[in-house]
Amino acid sequence: MDEARDYMRRRAWDAPPGHNFKDVTDAAVGRWPQNTALTDIRREAAELVVHDALARFDAYPLFNELGDAIVTGPTGNNLRDLRILLAG
């Protein structure tokens, strides 16, 4: 439990396998499946991951990992689709 909190404090989301938050908490859940404190730790970690992504203005990797990213192509009517060619 303390190990999971330590990994969360260090924000070890992308650390190598076996040394990241998910692997540590998965192992703990395997040992203590009825421990509700692990659910609380995972919820806190999820909040930190979202907060970190929003603080960096970089939510795409988060939503992509969750499978919730909305990716649109050129629509023909969006300002972001505007292309300007300057000839001099």
Secondary structure, DSSP 8 states (H G I E B T S, - for coil): -HHHHHHHHTT-SSS-TTSSHHHHHHHHHHH-TT-HHHHHHHHHHHHHHHHHHHHTT--HHHHHHHT--------SSSGGG-------
